[in-house]
Amino acid sequence: MSTTAEMLAHQFDGTLLGNRHVIIHGAESLDRAGPHDIAFVAEQSRARELQGSAAGAVFVGKDISIGSDGVENAGPALIVVDDAQAAFVEILQEFRPQPKPKQLGISPDAVVAESAVIGEGTSVYPGATIDDKTIIGENCVIYPGVYIGPGCIIGDEVTLHANSVIYHGVTMGDRVIIHAGAVIGADGFGYRFEQGRYIKIPQLGGVRIENDVEIGAGAAIDRGMIGPTQIGEGSKIDNLVQIAHNCEIGKHNAFAAQVGFAGSASTGNYVRCGGQVGVADHVHMGDGSTVAAQSGVHKDVADGHTMFGSPARPELDQVKVLMTMTKLPEMRQQLRELQKQVRELTKQLDEKAGND
């Protein structure tokens, strides 16, 4: 694929500043782009990097202030659009089209139970296993090595990548994506300690995953003990995330890698967790709340609050704590000086009292 800056400006209804004839046949990040690549700038802090960029053209958001000097000296042709990142993502996909799954139907080398029901247009690759009384919707893709246990219900246009494991009794909505090696519906970590040993508590609930959820590689979502563990519509779960039994995750949540939710934790809608956040059991995180990376959440988080630290505190409180900690060496020295002064004053008072 090859195009020009002028054609891209027309395609994305943008305003062109600079060389309209520059030929573009690739898309790269701003720091890696060459003279025939397009990049993007979506944040004001990166606008100054335009002058040193070798890119042929750059999408720039309308809210980015680059000034007359920046335009004249930027080098790349600038295409000013409403949303620079969205325009870049769209053109990136045109330059790098992804291979579409093969329409295989049901491979003779897959193991499919006679009682399973599989919808039209679904491809089941060699080496996949679909167990008894499972129902799979239309236009799904089941890659090699996938195991789907008995009694699962899977919606339309679901993609299960290689070696993902779906235990029995899991329910999925439409357009769910499960990446390689993820495990959905394993037993929750439930035990009673009796007479010096751990006794397993049966985990008899399932997992319910709503529409448009994406679950990353190596993630684990445990089944509930009684009712199902739930993942709300549109939520995005990164690689190596652990969600324990009976958790209830709201809609459009986003969890980065290595986040861990203990049993019966819950979230509202539009909750975000940075990498390696740990959430204690039975804690609830309110709508629109955010927790920064490596934080430990041990009590409920109110709607809209931003928390960080371990234990997690409200953002402003934690900033005060961190600012105080940076001053500890100075405060320690001041304390030593005060102790020395107190000792000297005490000595003087004792000497004065003795003289009297």
N, C-alpha and C positions, 0 to 999 in steps of 0.2 A: 504494500500500500504506500502511495506517495501523494502528497498534497502540498499546498502552499499556505503561508500565513494568511493570505487574503481569503482563501477558501475556508480555512478554519474559522476566521472571524465571521464569515457569512453563515457557516454551519451552526455556530453557537450564538448568533445574534450579538456579537461583541463589537467593540470599537478597536480598530487597529492603529497602533502607533509604531512607526518604523517601517522596515523593509517588507513590503507586501509580497514580494516575489520569492522570498526565501523558501527553499524546498524543505519539506518536513517528511521524514519517513520513519521516525521513531519517537518514543516517549521515555523520558528518564527523569530522575530526581534532579533538582537544580544544580547540585554540586557535581553530578556525573554526566550531565547532558553535553552533547557535542553540537556542532554547527548545523546539523540536520535533525536535531531532536527538539521536542517541545517539553517544557517543564511547567510548574505552577508555583505561585506564591499566594498563600491564603492567610498569612499572618503578617502584621505590620513589622514585626521584629526581623523578618527575613527579607524585607524590601531592599535593604542596603546591599544584599548579596547579588542583586541584579547586575551591578556594575562589573563584578568579577566573573560572571557566568559566561561560559562558552556556548550556551544554548542558542539554537536558531530562533526560537520563539518561546514565549512564556505567557501562560494564562495568569492574569492578575485580577483579583477581586475588586469590585467597584469601591469597596470601603478601604482599600489600601491607598495611603497617601505616599506618592513617590516623588512629587515635586518636579519642576521643569528641568532642573539639572539632572535628576535621576533619569528622566525620559531621554534626554539628549545623550547621556553617557552610558546608558544601560547596556548597549550592545545588541541584546536580543530584540526582535520585534515583540511588542507587548500587545496582547489581546485582552482587553478589559471586559470582563463578563460579570454576571451577577454572583456566580458561585464558582470560583476557580477550581476548587478540588473536584466538584461534581463534573465539570467540563473535562478535566484531566482524566478522571476515572473512565469516563465514556470513551474518550479517544484512545486511552491505553488499551481498552478491550478491543477496539477496532484494529490497533496495531498488533496486538497479541491475542488473537482469537483462541479460546480454549477448545481442546478436542471434545466433541460431544460423545456421550456414552453410546456404545454400539447397541442397536436394537436386536437383541439376541432371542427374545422370547424366553422360554424356560430351557436352559441348557440340559441336555441328557446327562451331563456329568454333575448336575446338582441333585441333592437329595431332598425330595419334596413329598411330604406325607399325602396320602390319598384324600384325607379329609381337609387339607388346606385349600383355601379359595384364593385365587390370584387374579387380579383385575386385568383388563385389556391394556396392552402396551407396556406391561411391566417386564423388565429384563432380569432374569436370575442367572448369574454367571456360574461357571463351573466351580465346584467345591463349596457352594453355599448349601446350607441346610435349613429347611423350613419344616417345623414340627407340626404335630397334630392340631387340627381345629384352629389354625391361625388364618386370619383374613387379611389380605394385602390388597390395597386399592389399585387404581389405574396409574400407568406411566411412572411406576417406581423403578429404581435401579438397585439391585441387590448384588454387591460385588463379591469376588471370591473370598471364601473363608468366613463369610457371615454366618452366624448361627441365630436363628429365631426360634424361641421356645414355644411350647404349646399354649394355645389360647390367646395369642397376641392379636391385637387389632391395629392395623397400620393404615393410615389414610392414603390419599392420592399424592403423586409426585414426591414421594419420600426417597431420599438417597441414603443408603447404608453402605459406608465404605468398608474396604477389606478388613476382615478379622474383627469387626465389631461384634459384640455379643449382646443379644436381647433375651433376657430371661423370660420365663413364662409369665403370662398375665399382664404384659405391658401394653399400654394403649398410646398410640401416637396420632396426632392430627395430620393435616395436609402440609406438604412442603417442608417437612422436617429433614434436617441433614445431621447424620451421625458420622463422625470421622473415624478413621482407622483406630482400632484397638480400644475404643470406648466400651464400657460395660454398663448396661442399663438393667437394673432390677436385681442385682446381687443382694444377698441377705444383708440387712442392717446389722450394725455392731451392737447386738442386744444380748446381754447375759445377766444371770443372777449368780451371786456368790453365796454358795451354800456348803457348809461343812468342809470348808477348805478347798473348794474347787468351783470353777465357773460352769454354770449350767445354761445351755443355750435356750433363749426365748424364741419360739417360732416366729418367723417373719412372714405373715400371711397377707399383707397388703401388696399392692402392685406399684407401678409407676404410671402416672398419666402425664403425657407431654402434649401441649397444645400446639396449634398451628404456628408455622414459621419459626420454630426454635432451631438453633444450630448448636451442636455439642461437639467440642473439640476432641482431638486425638488423645487417647489415654485417660479421658475423664471417666469418673465413676459416679453413678447415681443409684443409691440403694433403694430397695423396695421398702414400703412402710411395714410396720408391725401389724397394724389393724387396717387402717385406711391407706390410700395410696400416697406416695411421695408425688408432689405436683410441681411441674415446671410451666409457668405461664406463657401465654402467647407472645411470640416475638422475642423471647429472651435469648441472649447469646452467651454461651459458656465456653471459655477458652480451654486449651489443652491442660490436662492434669488437674482439673478441678474435682474436688470431692464434695458431694452433697449427700448427707446421711439420711437415715430413715425418717419418714414422716415430715420432712421439710416441705414447706409450702412457699414456692418462689413465685412472685407476682409477674405481671406482664412487662415486657420490654426492659428487663434487667440486663446488665452487662457485667460479667465477672472475668477478670484477667487470670492468667495462669497461676496455678497452685493455691487458689482460694479454697478454703475448707469451711463447710457449714456443719456443725454438730447437729445431733438429732433434734427434731421438732423445732428448729429455727424457722423463721418465716420472714418474708419481705413483702412490702407493698409494690407498687408499680414504679418503673423508671429508677430503680436502685442501681448504683454502680459501686463495684469493689475493685481496687487496684490489686496488683499481684501479691500473693502470699498473705492476704487478709485471712484471719481466723475468726470465726463467729461461734460463740458458745451456744450450748443447747438452750432451747426455749426462748432465745432472744428474738425480738421483732425489730426489723429495720423499716422505718416508715417510708411513705411515698417520697420519691425524689431525693432520698438521702444518698450521701457519698462517703465512702471510707477510703482513705489513702493507703497506698501499698505498705505491707508489712505491719499493719495495725492489728490489734487484738480487741475484738468487740465482746465485752462481757455483760453489758446491760442494754436495754432497749434504746434505739436511736429514733429521735423525733422526726416527723416529716420535714424534709428539706434541709436537714442539718448535714454539715460536713464534719467528719471526725478523722483524727489520725493519732497515731502513737499506740503504745502498748503499756498499760490499758488505754484504749481509745478515749480521747476527750474531745469536746468541741474545739473547732479550729482555733478560735481566738485564745481559749484557755491554754491550748497546747503550745501556741506561739509564745505566750508569756513564760511558760515553763522552760522552753528551749532557750529563750533569751536570757532567762535567769541562769540556766546551766552554763552558758558561755561566760558568764561573769563570775563563776565559782572560784577560779584561781585568784582573781583580784579580791573577791570578798574574803577568801581564806587569809590572804596576806593582811587585809585590813583588820580582820579579827585578831590575828597574832599581835599586830601593833596595839590594838585596843587592850588586849590582855596584858601586854607589857606596860602600858600606861597605867592600868589599874593596879598592877603590882607595885609600881613606883609610887603611886598616890597612897596606896595602903601603907607602904613602908614609911612614907613621910608622916602620915597621920599617926602611926604607931610611935614613931620617934618623938613627935610633938606631944603625944599623950604621956610618954615616959618623962619628958622634961617637965611637964606640968606637975 
